[in-house]
Amino acid sequence: EKTARWVKEAAKKVPVIIKLTPNVTDITVIAEAVKRSGADGVCAINTVKGLIGFNLDTWSPYPEVDGHSTYGGYSGPAIKPVALKCISEIAVKVGIPITGVGGLWDWRDAVEMLLAGAETVQSCTAVMAMGFRIIEDLNEGLANYMEEKGISSVSDLVGKGLGQIKKHEELSRDWQVRAKIN
């Protein structure tokens, strides 16, 4: 909270969005501190800490740097479920503008982040993997989806999926799903 307040004071009129890590027990506690600081919003989420794996011949972890490695940030489509959880929790419990990031790979992912409560979205890994052309694909896909659904503003999607998220004990135990094999 103190650090975010210092940044906001130094930034004067420039908007301050604080990027949050998912590597905490409860991200909403951190988001509440950011809100109290006066910052303009949060960006959820940063990368998930991970270890890529090991070289099975040398037993050295990847990526090898002179026979050693360290924990690093894991990103891409695999972290989207973590991002959606964090975005939705912050949207419900904190009430601060959210930029959704983490696992956004196509326009569908962008829509899901909006439905979870993000007001804006961003992507880095997808742009690095596919180039800047993906931005046009995201915009076109989102525009087509909105037209198909009769939605005139992106803001009409923000948080629309939150009402269907319930606690485990609130879910029906009578619901059955069975695998169908062809």
N, C-alpha and C positions, 0 to 999 in steps of 0.2 A: 504494500500500500504506500509506504513511504517513498520507495523508489519511483513508482508510477506517478505519484504526486509531484516529485521533483521534475520528472520528464515533462509532465503536463505544464508546470509552471514555466519551465525553460522554453517550451514550444510556443508559448503565448497563444496565438490564434490558430496555429497549425493543429489539425486534428491528431489525436494520439490514440492509436489502437495497439493494445498490448497483446502480444502473442503468448498463448498459454501452452504449457506442456501437459500431455496426458499422463505423464509419469508421476502422478500424485495419487493419494488415496481418494480425495474428493475435489474435483476441479471447480465445483461451485464455491468452495471456500475461497479459492484464489480469485475467482471472478467477482465475488462480493468485495474483496479487498480492492480490486481494480475499480469497481464501481464507486466505492467510498473515496478513492483517490481523486475522482473528478475526471478520469480519462474518458475518452469519447466512445470506447468500445473495446471488445476483445476479439482476438483472432484465435479460433479453435479448429485444429490443433497443430502443434508442432510434431516432429517425428517421434516415433516410439523407439525407445532404447532397445537395441538388439545386438546379437553377435551372429554374423553371417554363417559361420560354420568353420570346419577344420580341414586342413590338408591331411588326408589319411595316410600319406607317406611320411611327412615330416612332423605331424601332430601340431603344426603351427596354425593358429587361428587366421582366418581370412579377414580383411586383406592383409597379406604379409608385408611388413615393413622391417627388413633386416631380421626376419625370423620371429617378429612379435606383432601384436595387434592390440586393439582396444574395442570397447563397446562403441557403437555408433548409432546414428539415427536411421531407422527403417521407415521408408515412405512408399508411396504408390498405392495401387488399388487395395492391397491387403489391409491397410489401416482405415479404410472407409467406415467399417462398422464401429470402430473406436471413435472416429470423428463424429459420426451421427449420434452416438450415445452422449458424448461430451456436449455437442451443440444443443441437443434436446434438453439435457439436464440444466444447462445454463439458461436456456430460454424459459424453462418452467420456473426455476428457483430464483433467478437473479434479475432478469428483466433489464439487460443491457444490450446495446446493438452488437451483433455477432457477425464476423466474417468467417464463413465456413471454408476450411482448407484441410486437406489430408485425405488422399485417395480419390480426389476428383479426376476422373479420366475421360468422361464424356458428358453430354448435356443431361443425361438421365441422372448422373451423380449430382450435378448442379441442382436439379429439381429436388432431389431427395434432401440435399442440405437446406434448401429453402423450406421444404415441408417440415424439417426438424427445427426450424427457427432462425436460420441464418438470414440476414438481410442482404448480404453480398457474399460472393464466393471468389476464390482465387485458386490457381494451380501453378505449381512449379515443375514437379516431376513429369507431368504429362507434356508440358511444353518442351522440356529437355529431351524427352523421348521421341516426340512426334513433330516438334517444330511449332513455330508461331501460327501456322495454319489452323491448329486446333482451336484457336480463339474464334475464328470464323465458323467452324463447325459447331462450337458451343452456342454461339449466338443464333445461328440458323436453326439448330435443333430445338433450342428453347423457344424461339419465335414460332416455329411450326407446332410445337406442343401446346403453347398458349392459345394459338389460333384454333387448334383442334378442340380444346377444352372450353373455348369461349372466354378466355381470361385476357383482360386488357392490360393489366399491370403486374409486374413481377411481385410487387408487394402483396398482391392478392394470394400468393402462394405461401408467404412467410408464416410458418407455424401451423399450417393447416393439418398436418399429420399428428400434432401433439396430443389431441384429445383421444386418440386410439391407443396411446401408450399407457399400460396399466401395470400394477405390481403383480408378481407371480400369483399371489394368493387371490387376486381379483379375477383371474382368468378362469373360464369354464373348465371343469374337469371332465365334462361330458363330451367335449369336442374330440373327435377321433380323426386321425389322418392315417391312411394306409397306403403303402407303396403299391403302385400299379406297374406291373412288368409286362412289356410287350415282347 
